[in-house]
Amino acid sequence: MHGNIIEGDFLEVHNGDIFEVRGLVHPSDGYTAYARYVRSTYGDRVSVDGRTYRKLSTLQEKMSYAQRRTPSYLHFDPRKDRVVQVVPKKDIVHILSPAERLREISECSTVSDLEKDVIDFSAKLSTKTGISFDNMGVIGSPLAGLAHSSSDIDLIIYGYKTGRRFYTKMREILSNEDDELERYSGKGLAEHTQSRWGERSSMPDLERIEGTKVLQGRFRSRDFFIRLVPNKSEVGHTYEDYITKSSGLVYRTCNIVDDYKAIFTPCEYSVACEEDPFLTKIVGYQSRFAECASEGMRVKVFGKLESVISQFSGFHKQIVLGGYSLNSFLPIREMD
């Protein structure tokens, strides 16, 4: 039942709350996941069986909810040197798979306007990129069956090689005129940047960087977001293989030396840092940190510095982005 759970899957627990799995590896007794849709008498989302839910959007909302409603899911993990949230396997009553849900929608004879757009968008991408439906899934509110008529289209593409091929094709598609498919621009780009970066959205050229990304944009009248995630078989390590120790929040200037995983979620940039030779990685656990820089660029980053001990690769340091609203990651040339 639990063998292949990975980033993007949803987990329904005993009380009906729906949690979104984050990350690629997890503890042996459960999964790192955060409440996304929670049961609420006053919720504005309604399931097919009439249950009402509300959506938790920010990490602060999710952690506050966990402290009040599911404190047993929170514990300090000495191997990771931080409080982690883990949904126990014993509490899971239903696993919602993005790939299975996309197939279900595509085979249904009666669909909503949103679901039709999901089907048409997926089919268009499959045709234009050559990526099979078998490597795609739908995430977000359509996966939970709790979408609004105005909800976004959120897709997931599985596999490192498939993801790289898809990304190259997607860049070509967005470089050509298409009546239905476009990058963010103008007022829409400004609004998108604000929603993605909040207080950081006014940083010089951040809006332009968002405008160059290809895993987001507009299809017909809807926003779309695409998450590239490796297959479970491609991960190559377990949760217990690494021990990390936190050194707090830091600013660092680094050179990007490898961007192969920079388009995936979680994203990863291999770096060289003159100030700290042991700093070799920047890891982003939110999709907004993907596609921000490429090999050869010099970047300034603000995030949590961690020391990592691995039985495979020894000792290194990394900067982690995603748990703090003021995290930033920008090419220096974009800041001048």
KOLMIKE-897323 format. One record per residue: residue number from 1; residue in one letter; z, y, x of N, C-alpha, C in turn. Coordinates in pm, whole numbers, plus 50000, padded with zeros to 5 digits. Atoms other than C-alpha are relative to their C-alpha. Layout:
BEGIN
ATOM	NUM	A	Z	Y	X	Z	Y	X	Z	Y	X
...
***
This chain:
BEGIN
ATOM	1	M	50000	49878	50082	50000	50000	50000	50000	50126	50085
ATOM	2	H	49977	49876	49925	50096	50244	50274	49928	50005	50135
ATOM	3	G	50052	50012	49865	49880	50144	50571	49914	50115	50049
ATOM	4	N	50100	49905	49953	49616	50418	50582	50024	50144	49955
ATOM	5	I	49970	49865	50047	49791	50730	50453	49984	50099	50116
ATOM	6	I	50032	49903	49895	49675	51039	50644	49990	50139	49939
ATOM	7	E	50015	49860	50041	49634	51417	50626	49909	50013	49878
ATOM	8	G	50080	49974	50120	49513	51530	50283	50034	49911	49882
ATOM	9	D	49959	50086	50111	49646	51236	50077	50114	50065	49923
ATOM	10	F	49887	49956	50082	49884	51313	49791	50088	49881	49967
ATOM	11	L	49903	50102	50034	50199	51116	49716	50079	50045	49877
ATOM	12	E	49917	49970	50117	50362	51109	49372	50129	49920	50013
ATOM	13	V	49871	50066	49988	50735	51031	49377	50059	49975	49861
ATOM	14	H	49941	50047	50124	50973	50900	49111	50012	50107	49892
ATOM	15	N	49980	49896	50102	51038	51234	48938	49870	50068	49958
ATOM	16	G	50130	49944	50038	50665	51312	48910	49948	50106	50094
ATOM	17	D	50046	49901	49903	50649	51569	49193	49890	49940	50088
ATOM	18	I	50113	50044	49918	50333	51552	49406	50007	50069	50135
ATOM	19	F	49988	49951	49863	50355	51590	49785	49868	49983	50073
ATOM	20	E	50121	50007	49917	50071	51664	50026	50035	49954	50140
ATOM	21	V	49976	50053	49865	50065	51459	50347	49942	50094	50103
ATOM	22	R	50046	49915	49891	50039	51668	50662	50015	49926	50132
ATOM	23	G	49995	50064	49869	49956	51538	51007	49934	49863	50001
ATOM	24	L	50073	50125	49980	49805	51221	51149	50090	49880	50026
ATOM	25	V	49907	50109	49973	50109	51015	51251	50133	50031	49933
ATOM	26	H	49881	49982	50082	50435	50957	51066	50108	49901	50041
ATOM	27	P	49891	50094	49969	50779	50795	51103	49978	49866	49929
ATOM	28	S	50020	50134	50054	50804	50424	51025	50051	49985	49857
ATOM	29	D	49939	50017	50132	51010	50478	50709	49943	50095	49894
ATOM	30	G	50053	49907	50098	50803	50751	50540	49887	50084	50056
ATOM	31	Y	50114	49915	49964	50549	51032	50564	50039	50147	49999
ATOM	32	T	49982	49855	49997	50562	51395	50669	49913	50059	49889
ATOM	33	A	50073	49950	50117	50466	51564	50342	50083	50109	49934
ATOM	34	Y	49934	49886	50063	50547	51882	50151	49963	50008	49852
ATOM	35	A	50024	49989	50144	50583	51938	49777	49889	50101	49974
ATOM	36	R	50112	49913	50033	50259	52087	49642	49999	50035	49851
ATOM	37	Y	49992	49979	50144	50284	52043	49265	50129	49936	49950
ATOM	38	V	49868	50050	50042	50631	52009	49111	50017	50015	49850
ATOM	39	R	49976	49997	50143	50744	51933	48758	50076	50127	49963
ATOM	40	S	49936	49876	50044	50839	52252	48571	49968	50025	49854
ATOM	41	T	50018	49968	50142	50893	52338	48206	49910	50120	49982
ATOM	42	Y	50077	49875	50009	50732	52674	48277	49873	49998	50085
ATOM	43	G	50118	50008	49915	50447	52547	48491	49872	50028	49924
ATOM	44	D	50129	49967	50063	50089	52654	48426	49893	49894	50029
ATOM	45	R	50092	50112	49976	49930	52324	48535	50041	49884	49909
ATOM	46	V	49970	50107	50095	49904	52041	48282	49921	49876	50036
ATOM	47	S	50066	50126	49968	49827	51678	48363	49937	49940	49875
ATOM	48	V	50068	50062	50114	49617	51452	48142	50099	49939	49901
ATOM	49	D	49900	50056	50091	49937	51301	47999	50099	50105	49949
ATOM	50	G	49923	49891	50060	50078	51645	47910	50119	50050	50080
ATOM	51	R	49890	49950	49917	50327	51697	48194	49962	50134	50062
ATOM	52	T	50027	49867	49944	50357	52056	48319	50053	50010	50143
ATOM	53	Y	49968	49985	49858	50363	52151	48686	49981	50146	50041
ATOM	54	R	50032	49875	49933	50376	52458	48904	49966	49971	50145
ATOM	55	K	50048	50020	49864	50212	52495	49242	50088	50076	50098
ATOM	56	L	49930	49934	49890	50406	52572	49560	49896	50030	50108
ATOM	57	S	50109	49960	49910	50179	52770	49793	50043	50018	50144
ATOM	58	T	49960	49967	49864	50375	52888	50097	50098	49897	50056
ATOM	59	L	49906	50091	49936	50575	52687	50349	50143	50038	49962
ATOM	60	Q	49866	49957	50040	50880	52897	50259	50037	49947	49862
ATOM	61	E	49976	50054	50134	50846	52797	49892	50029	49850	50007
ATOM	62	K	49987	50145	49992	50811	52432	49987	50133	49959	50062
ATOM	63	M	49873	50033	49936	51111	52430	50219	50118	50037	49911
ATOM	64	S	49893	49959	50093	51327	52621	49969	50016	49897	49889
ATOM	65	Y	49995	50101	50105	51234	52369	49701	50065	49872	50052
ATOM	66	A	49943	50122	49942	51320	52078	49931	50151	50012	50017
ATOM	67	Q	49856	49980	49982	51660	52227	50011	50077	49990	49870
ATOM	68	R	49933	50003	50131	51738	52258	49640	49986	49867	49927
ATOM	69	R	50030	50114	50086	51573	51950	49490	49993	49867	50073
ATOM	70	T	50011	50126	49927	51511	51692	49760	50061	50012	50141
ATOM	71	P	49940	49981	49867	51760	51763	50043	50003	49872	50084
ATOM	72	S	49997	50125	49924	51763	51394	50138	49871	49978	50079
ATOM	73	Y	50127	50011	49928	51400	51436	50254	50002	50081	50131
ATOM	74	L	49991	49914	49882	51512	51687	50520	50102	49943	50098
ATOM	75	H	49904	50041	49900	51672	51580	50843	49956	50048	50138
ATOM	76	F	50031	49959	49863	51692	51685	51206	49959	49878	50079
ATOM	77	D	50052	50111	49920	51478	51459	51422	50017	50036	50147
ATOM	78	P	49979	49965	49859	51606	51463	51782	49878	49974	50087
ATOM	79	R	50121	50025	49923	51275	51322	51907	49903	50117	49991
ATOM	80	K	50089	49886	50019	51095	51627	51768	50073	50133	50015
ATOM	81	D	49918	49881	49978	51381	51875	51817	49982	50102	49887
ATOM	82	R	50015	49910	50114	51338	52020	51467	50033	49926	49870
ATOM	83	V	49982	50058	50133	51408	51966	51100	49863	49957	49949
ATOM	84	V	50125	50052	50056	51136	51748	50950	50024	49960	49855
ATOM	85	Q	49993	50046	50138	51060	51663	50589	49920	49871	49989
ATOM	86	V	50063	50131	50009	50984	51298	50525	50022	49943	49861
ATOM	87	V	49992	50068	50129	50904	51138	50190	50018	49851	50027
ATOM	88	P	49977	50143	49973	51058	50786	50204	49898	49912	49927
ATOM	89	K	50095	50093	50062	50821	50498	50132	50053	49946	49868
ATOM	90	K	49941	50058	50120	51064	50365	49872	49990	50092	49879
ATOM	91	D	50009	49903	50111	51024	50685	49662	49858	50018	49948
ATOM	92	I	50140	49979	50038	50644	50670	49641	49961	49905	49887
ATOM	93	V	50044	50084	50112	50509	50548	49307	49849	50000	49986
ATOM	94	H	50145	49993	50015	50145	50652	49341	49941	50075	50119
ATOM	95	I	50071	49934	49891	49911	50737	49629	49868	50051	49945
ATOM	96	L	50125	49941	50048	49627	50975	49544	49906	50017	50119
ATOM	97	S	50095	50001	49890	49330	50915	49773	49885	50096	49973
ATOM	98	P	50113	49907	50019	49072	51198	49818	49866	49929	49982
ATOM	99	A	50127	50071	50009	48785	50951	49870	49986	49930	49865
ATOM	100	E	50004	50070	50129	48874	50747	49562	49983	50099	49885
ATOM	101	R	50010	49900	50107	48912	51060	49350	49859	50058	49991
ATOM	102	L	50137	49948	50003	48569	51193	49452	49906	49898	49935
ATOM	103	R	50083	50104	50063	48410	50861	49358	50026	49994	49849
ATOM	104	E	49963	50004	50142	48599	50863	49027	49933	50113	49923
ATOM	105	I	50062	49885	50067	48474	51213	48939	49849	49982	49991
ATOM	106	S	50145	50013	49997	48116	51134	49042	49949	49894	49903
ATOM	107	E	50040	50108	50090	48111	50824	48818	50040	50026	49855
ATOM	108	C	49952	49970	50134	48269	50992	48515	49888	50064	49917
ATOM	109	S	50107	49949	50086	48040	51067	48220	50033	50139	49944
ATOM	110	T	49957	49870	50051	48245	51370	48104	50084	50070	50105
ATOM	111	V	49928	49928	49895	48357	51629	48360	50015	50146	49962
ATOM	112	S	49979	49857	50020	48491	51983	48363	49897	50078	50082
ATOM	113	D	50091	49916	49921	48292	52277	48503	50034	49992	50149
ATOM	114	L	49959	50011	49861	48497	52257	48821	49956	49866	50058
ATOM	115	E	50038	50131	49951	48438	51884	48858	49849	49987	50020
ATOM	116	K	50146	49999	49982	48065	51935	48808	49963	50071	50129
ATOM	117	D	50028	49928	49875	48068	52191	49088	50040	49917	50121
ATOM	118	V	49956	50089	49892	48263	51946	49307	49893	49895	50028
ATOM	119	I	50104	50103	49985	48000	51676	49242	49874	50060	50061
ATOM	120	D	50124	49938	49952	47706	51911	49297	50012	50047	50145
ATOM	121	F	49977	49952	49863	47856	52064	49612	50001	49882	50097
ATOM	122	S	49994	50118	49914	47935	51722	49760	49863	49938	50018
ATOM	123	A	50135	50058	49993	47588	51592	49675	49908	50085	50087
ATOM	124	K	50083	49910	49921	47424	51898	49828	50031	49985	50148
ATOM	125	L	49961	50014	49861	47623	51864	50149	49956	49865	50055
ATOM	126	S	50041	50132	49956	47552	51493	50168	49850	49996	50029
ATOM	127	T	50145	49998	49982	47179	51551	50127	49959	50080	50124
ATOM	128	K	50040	49910	49893	47159	51837	50375	50055	49961	50137
ATOM	129	T	49938	50037	49872	47389	51691	50643	49978	49854	50037
ATOM	130	G	50015	50143	49974	47315	51320	50607	50131	49925	50002
ATOM	131	I	49869	50064	50003	47688	51247	50566	50017	49927	49868
ATOM	132	S	49985	50082	50120	47757	50966	50321	50121	50042	49918
ATOM	133	F	49885	49979	50087	47985	51006	50020	50121	49918	50046
ATOM	134	D	49892	50085	49954	48189	50727	50181	50089	50071	50101
ATOM	135	N	49923	49924	49901	48303	50979	50445	50058	50130	49943
ATOM	136	M	49955	49877	50065	48399	51248	50190	50113	49973	49902
ATOM	137	G	49900	50007	50105	48689	51317	49957	50025	50139	49945
ATOM	138	V	49963	49873	50060	48816	51588	49726	50152	50014	50006
ATOM	139	I	49857	49975	49987	49158	51743	49789	50038	50118	49911
ATOM	140	G	49956	49889	50082	49364	52019	49630	50027	49959	49856
ATOM	141	S	49964	50023	50139	49419	52052	49257	49914	49895	49929
ATOM	142	P	50076	50107	50064	49125	51826	49152	50053	49861	50034
ATOM	143	L	49944	50129	49960	49287	51541	49347	50122	49966	49915
ATOM	144	A	49880	50022	50078	49610	51586	49154	49974	49998	49850
ATOM	145	G	50029	49990	50142	49432	51629	48821	50067	50118	49936
ATOM	146	L	49926	49884	50048	49592	51972	48787	49923	50129	50027
ATOM	147	A	50082	49885	49966	49301	52211	48840	49992	50100	49886
ATOM	148	H	50038	49895	50093	49241	52544	48669	49847	50009	49996
ATOM	149	S	50146	49980	50006	48891	52638	48557	49951	50084	50117
ATOM	150	S	50037	49913	49888	48893	52893	48844	50042	49945	50136
ATOM	151	S	49952	50059	49875	49024	52654	49110	49889	49992	50105
ATOM	152	D	50093	50012	49889	48859	52627	49454	49946	49857	50009
ATOM	153	I	50049	50132	49962	48651	52337	49581	50054	49969	50139
ATOM	154	D	49942	50040	49871	48844	52162	49859	49954	49859	50032
ATOM	155	L	50051	50131	49960	48673	51877	50040	50059	49958	50134
ATOM	156	I	49957	50054	49872	48769	51652	50328	49891	49908	50052
ATOM	157	I	50100	50085	49934	48533	51483	50577	50075	49918	50104
ATOM	158	Y	49924	50089	49912	48661	51179	50769	49919	49958	50122
ATOM	159	G	50058	50054	49877	48592	51080	51129	49966	50108	50102
ATOM	160	Y	50030	49904	49894	48560	51259	51464	49849	50020	50018
ATOM	161	K	50145	49988	49979	48191	51183	51521	49932	50054	49875
ATOM	162	T	50057	49952	50126	48107	51235	51154	50031	50148	49982
ATOM	163	G	49960	49861	50015	48300	51562	51152	49922	50093	50091
ATOM	164	R	50078	49918	49908	48121	51696	51460	49856	50014	49952
ATOM	165	R	50138	49996	50049	47782	51603	51315	49990	50088	49875
ATOM	166	F	49997	49918	50120	47872	51758	50981	50009	50148	50035
ATOM	167	Y	49978	49860	49963	47989	52079	51150	49871	50063	50054
ATOM	168	T	50127	49950	49945	47663	52119	51344	49899	50027	49890
ATOM	169	K	50093	49983	50112	47457	52068	51028	50043	50114	49909
ATOM	170	M	49950	49895	50089	47679	52301	50827	49970	50138	50058
ATOM	171	R	50035	49873	49937	47624	52579	51078	49853	50034	49976
ATOM	172	E	50142	49979	50026	47248	52534	51039	49975	50040	49855
ATOM	173	I	50018	49972	50143	47274	52536	50659	50037	50144	49969
ATOM	174	L	49954	49865	50029	47470	52862	50653	49921	50107	50073
ATOM	175	S	50086	49905	49930	47225	53023	50893	49872	50027	49923
ATOM	176	N	50118	49984	50083	46950	52983	50634	50039	50053	49862
ATOM	177	E	49972	49948	50133	46921	53152	50296	50014	49886	49901
ATOM	178	D	49975	50099	50104	47062	52951	50006	50056	50073	49879
ATOM	179	D	49958	49928	50120	47102	53073	49650	50141	49964	49956
ATOM	180	E	49869	50047	50049	47423	52875	49599	50109	50003	50106
ATOM	181	L	49906	50021	49891	47588	52860	49941	49997	50117	50097
ATOM	182	E	49997	49885	49910	47707	53148	50158	50135	50013	50069
ATOM	183	R	49877	49963	49932	47962	53264	50412	50069	50114	49925
ATOM	184	Y	49930	49883	50053	48226	53517	50317	49941	50126	50064
ATOM	185	S	50048	49872	49949	48112	53877	50353	50055	50111	49913
ATOM	186	G	49962	49882	50077	48197	54229	50240	50142	49995	49947
ATOM	187	K	49868	49997	50062	48489	54267	50001	50061	49861	49992
ATOM	188	G	49951	50138	50008	48515	53891	49958	50060	49953	50132
ATOM	189	L	49948	50036	49868	48566	53849	50334	50134	50067	50025
ATOM	190	A	49874	49927	49981	48837	54115	50341	50112	49935	49918
ATOM	191	E	49899	50062	50086	49020	53952	50050	50039	49862	50053
ATOM	192	H	49972	50132	49944	48989	53609	50206	50088	50011	50124
ATOM	193	T	49922	49982	49878	49123	53730	50541	50144	50036	49968
ATOM	194	Q	49865	49962	50042	49421	53890	50368	50076	49878	49949
ATOM	195	S	49931	50116	50057	49500	53570	50179	50032	49896	50107
ATOM	196	R	49980	50099	49895	49470	53358	50494	50107	50042	50101
ATOM	197	W	49919	49955	49888	49660	53575	50741	50113	50095	49962
ATOM	198	G	49890	49915	50044	49885	53805	50537	50020	50120	50090
ATOM	199	E	49965	49885	49916	50061	54051	50767	49909	50013	50123
ATOM	200	R	50085	49999	49881	49830	53953	51054	49857	50043	49969
ATOM	201	S	50140	49979	50038	49510	54033	50858	49942	50131	50052
ATOM	202	S	50050	49872	49950	49487	54387	50999	49973	49998	50151
ATOM	203	M	50025	50006	49856	49461	54266	51360	49851	50019	50027
ATOM	204	P	50141	49967	49971	49137	54390	51522	49910	49877	50005
ATOM	205	D	50105	50101	49998	48831	54175	51454	50037	49865	49938
ATOM	206	L	49964	50126	50064	49026	53900	51275	49909	49972	49880
ATOM	207	E	50090	50015	50114	48812	53962	50967	49863	49949	50045
ATOM	208	R	50131	50043	49951	48494	53919	51173	50004	49853	50044
ATOM	209	I	49986	50139	49960	48622	53591	51317	49995	49909	49877
ATOM	210	E	50003	50079	50123	48686	53461	50966	49857	49992	49943
ATOM	211	G	50136	49996	50051	48333	53564	50876	49903	49909	50073
ATOM	212	T	50087	50089	49924	48186	53336	51145	50027	49852	49972
ATOM	213	K	49963	50139	50023	48360	53020	51027	49905	49935	49899
ATOM	214	V	50096	50070	50085	48147	52754	50859	50066	49899	49906
ATOM	215	L	49932	50096	50086	48410	52533	50694	50063	50066	49878
ATOM	216	Q	49951	49926	50115	48475	52791	50423	49890	50094	49953
ATOM	217	G	50101	49909	50053	48273	53020	50198	49997	49995	49850
ATOM	218	R	50018	49996	50146	48131	53041	49846	49887	49906	49960
ATOM	219	F	50104	50083	50062	47941	52783	49642	49993	50042	49853
ATOM	220	R	50014	49941	50133	47803	52935	49323	50107	50109	49985
ATOM	221	S	49900	49896	50018	48101	53138	49198	50137	49960	50054
ATOM	222	R	49871	50052	49955	48372	52937	49373	50018	50007	50151
ATOM	223	D	49965	50015	49860	48550	52949	49707	49996	49852	50035
ATOM	224	F	49989	50138	49954	48511	52630	49910	50068	49997	50136
ATOM	225	F	49933	50025	49873	48718	52495	50196	49979	49853	50035
ATOM	226	I	50027	50136	49955	48636	52187	50401	50093	49968	50117
ATOM	227	R	49908	50042	49896	48888	52001	50614	49941	49877	50070
ATOM	228	L	50047	50113	49922	48769	51769	50894	50121	49927	50058
ATOM	229	V	49883	50079	49961	49014	51487	50965	49953	49869	50060
ATOM	230	P	50042	50129	49943	48986	51183	51193	50040	49883	49910
ATOM	231	N	49957	50122	50067	49002	50832	51053	50131	49952	50062
ATOM	232	K	49873	50051	49952	49337	50660	51086	49982	49919	50128
ATOM	233	S	50025	50086	49885	49186	50417	51337	49968	50079	50127
ATOM	234	E	50039	49919	49884	49085	50706	51567	50118	50075	50062
ATOM	235	V	49887	49918	49954	49433	50855	51613	50049	49955	50137
ATOM	236	G	49971	50052	49867	49537	50629	51903	50143	50012	50049
ATOM	237	H	49859	49995	49961	49912	50698	51911	50086	49995	49876
ATOM	238	T	49908	50006	50111	50221	50667	51695	50097	50118	50005
ATOM	239	Y	49901	49892	50010	50492	50910	51585	50105	49988	50110
ATOM	240	E	49893	50023	49903	50739	50753	51827	49954	50011	50145
ATOM	241	D	50052	49998	49863	50512	50783	52132	50031	50129	50076
ATOM	242	Y	49977	49870	49937	50609	51147	52199	50141	50051	49971
ATOM	243	I	49873	49930	50016	50936	51330	52255	49974	50148	50031
ATOM	244	T	50024	49857	49977	50928	51711	52219	50131	50077	49999
ATOM	245	K	49886	49910	49996	51176	51984	52300	49947	50144	49986
ATOM	246	S	50047	49865	50028	51137	52338	52169	50062	50103	50094
ATOM	247	S	49952	49889	49917	51166	52651	52385	49990	50132	49927
ATOM	248	G	50006	49877	50078	51127	52903	52102	49862	50060	49994
ATOM	249	L	50128	49932	50018	50852	53148	52014	49962	50080	50124
ATOM	250	V	50047	49933	49878	50638	53286	52298	49861	50056	49979
ATOM	251	Y	50139	49955	49984	50326	53488	52373	49947	49940	50129
ATOM	252	R	50064	50050	49879	50087	53328	52620	49851	50036	49997
ATOM	253	T	50144	49978	49986	49739	53404	52751	49942	49877	50070
ATOM	254	C	50056	50126	49950	49521	53097	52810	49848	50003	50001
ATOM	255	N	50144	50023	50002	49166	52987	52885	49971	49870	49927
ATOM	256	I	50038	50121	50071	49005	52737	52648	49910	49916	50090
ATOM	257	V	50078	50086	49912	48879	52444	52858	49933	49885	49924
ATOM	258	D	50063	50103	50082	48792	52199	52576	50028	50031	49853
ATOM	259	D	49985	49966	50142	48728	52269	52207	49954	49888	49907
ATOM	260	Y	50054	50111	50079	48621	51923	52085	50075	49983	49867
ATOM	261	K	49919	50021	50121	48910	51902	51834	50036	50130	49930
ATOM	262	A	49965	49869	50054	48916	52273	51749	49956	50019	49856
ATOM	263	I	50049	49985	50138	48736	52221	51417	50072	49907	49903
ATOM	264	F	49933	50098	50083	48967	51948	51289	50136	50050	49952
ATOM	265	T	49865	49972	50047	49297	51952	51100	50083	49873	50016
ATOM	266	P	49958	49887	49917	49532	51945	51278	49894	50029	50107
ATOM	267	C	50095	49964	49895	49324	52137	51531	50071	50001	50134
ATOM	268	E	49943	50006	49866	49373	52115	51904	49904	50064	50100
ATOM	269	Y	50077	49937	49893	49253	52328	52196	50064	49961	50133
ATOM	270	S	49951	50024	49864	49287	52213	52557	49987	50131	50077
ATOM	271	V	49997	49868	49937	49384	52513	52769	50051	49991	50144
ATOM	272	A	49941	49978	49869	49466	52632	53119	50072	50134	49994
ATOM	273	C	49919	49878	50007	49740	52892	53162	50053	50033	50139
ATOM	274	E	49956	49960	49866	49796	53078	53490	50151	50021	50003
ATOM	275	E	49857	49970	50006	50146	53180	53378	50084	49873	49999
ATOM	276	D	49927	50126	50012	50248	52819	53307	49902	49885	50013
ATOM	277	P	50099	50106	49976	50036	52541	53464	50022	49875	49916
ATOM	278	F	49972	50118	50082	50209	52277	53249	49955	50017	49855
ATOM	279	L	50047	49974	50136	50083	52443	52929	49853	49959	49991
ATOM	280	T	50136	50054	50003	49773	52240	52843	49941	49988	49859
ATOM	281	K	50052	50015	50136	49741	52241	52461	50049	50110	49907
ATOM	282	I	49961	49922	50116	49744	52465	52158	49968	49914	49879
ATOM	283	V	50016	50086	50117	49797	52272	51835	50027	50081	49874
ATOM	284	G	49984	49928	50126	49747	52421	51489	50008	49903	49884
ATOM	285	Y	49980	50091	50112	49883	52244	51182	49951	50058	49868
ATOM	286	Q	50062	49942	50119	49713	52479	50935	49853	50025	50030
ATOM	287	S	50144	49990	49978	49337	52495	50885	49955	50140	50040
ATOM	288	R	50041	49865	49961	49332	52873	50940	49989	50015	50152
ATOM	289	F	50006	49992	49854	49376	52805	51314	49879	49927	50057
ATOM	290	A	50122	50066	49955	49060	52594	51331	49887	50101	50012
ATOM	291	E	50121	49918	49983	48729	52748	51444	50029	50140	50053
ATOM	292	C	49964	49865	49956	48907	53044	51605	49949	50034	50139
ATOM	293	A	50045	49974	49863	48785	53004	51964	49923	49878	50051
ATOM	294	S	50080	50109	49944	48552	52794	52176	50016	49996	50152
ATOM	295	E	49989	50022	49856	48530	52660	52530	49948	50120	50078
ATOM	296	G	50038	49887	49917	48518	52935	52793	50065	50131	49959
ATOM	297	M	49935	49877	50046	48704	53194	52587	50142	50012	50055
ATOM	298	R	49862	49970	49963	49029	53358	52690	50071	50046	49873
ATOM	299	V	49932	49972	50126	49287	53375	52410	50144	50043	50025
ATOM	300	K	49857	49966	50001	49624	53527	52338	50060	49935	49876
ATOM	301	V	49942	50080	50107	49851	53310	52128	50149	50029	49987
ATOM	302	F	49857	49983	50027	50193	53352	51965	50045	49884	49913
ATOM	303	G	49954	50115	50074	50368	53033	51859	50119	49936	50068
ATOM	304	K	49882	50070	49948	50639	52779	51932	49962	49918	50123
ATOM	305	L	50025	50074	49877	50645	52648	52289	50081	49871	49999
ATOM	306	E	49932	50130	49996	50725	52277	52318	49970	49930	50132
ATOM	307	S	50019	50091	49889	50777	52047	52613	49982	49860	49943
ATOM	308	V	50036	50130	50058	50623	51705	52548	50007	49893	50108
ATOM	309	I	49996	50116	49911	50702	51373	52713	49931	49885	49929
ATOM	310	S	50076	50109	50058	50455	51093	52647	50001	49880	50093
ATOM	311	Q	50003	50120	49917	50466	50734	52767	49860	49974	50054
ATOM	312	F	50138	50019	49956	50087	50756	52807	49956	50105	50103
ATOM	313	S	50055	49892	49917	50018	51097	52962	50105	50079	50077
ATOM	314	G	49897	49932	49925	50351	51202	53110	50047	50128	49934
ATOM	315	F	49940	49875	50048	50476	51560	53076	49895	50110	49987
ATOM	316	H	50079	49878	50013	50298	51867	52940	50069	50092	49900
ATOM	317	K	49949	49905	50099	50367	52175	52731	49888	50034	49902
ATOM	318	Q	50097	49959	50101	50199	52289	52413	50059	50113	49916
ATOM	319	I	49959	49898	50096	50210	52584	52177	49958	49952	49863
ATOM	320	V	50023	50050	50135	50241	52484	51812	49991	50118	49903
ATOM	321	L	50022	49897	50100	50106	52704	51532	50007	49937	49861
ATOM	322	G	50000	50049	50136	50179	52663	51165	50131	50009	49926
ATOM	323	G	49872	49996	50069	50549	52693	51091	50059	50138	49985
ATOM	324	Y	49947	49865	49998	50585	53069	51118	49890	50096	49959
ATOM	325	S	50105	49917	50059	50398	53335	50922	49935	50095	50099
ATOM	326	L	50055	49905	49904	50349	53562	51224	49933	49932	50120
ATOM	327	N	50081	50067	49898	50182	53295	51439	49863	50067	50009
ATOM	328	S	50133	49942	49984	49859	53433	51585	49926	49930	50113
ATOM	329	F	50086	50066	49903	49567	53304	51787	49865	50070	49998
ATOM	330	L	50122	49921	49999	49283	53533	51890	49937	50006	50138
ATOM	331	P	50068	49975	49873	49019	53555	52162	50031	50141	50048
ATOM	332	I	49965	49870	49948	49113	53841	52391	49885	50099	49985
ATOM	333	R	50113	49908	50013	48762	53985	52380	49989	50055	49857
ATOM	334	E	50002	49951	50137	48807	54016	52001	50108	50105	49978
ATOM	335	M	49889	49910	50018	49121	54220	52056	49982	50131	50074
ATOM	336	D	50019	49878	49919	48987	54478	52301	49933	50111	49920
***
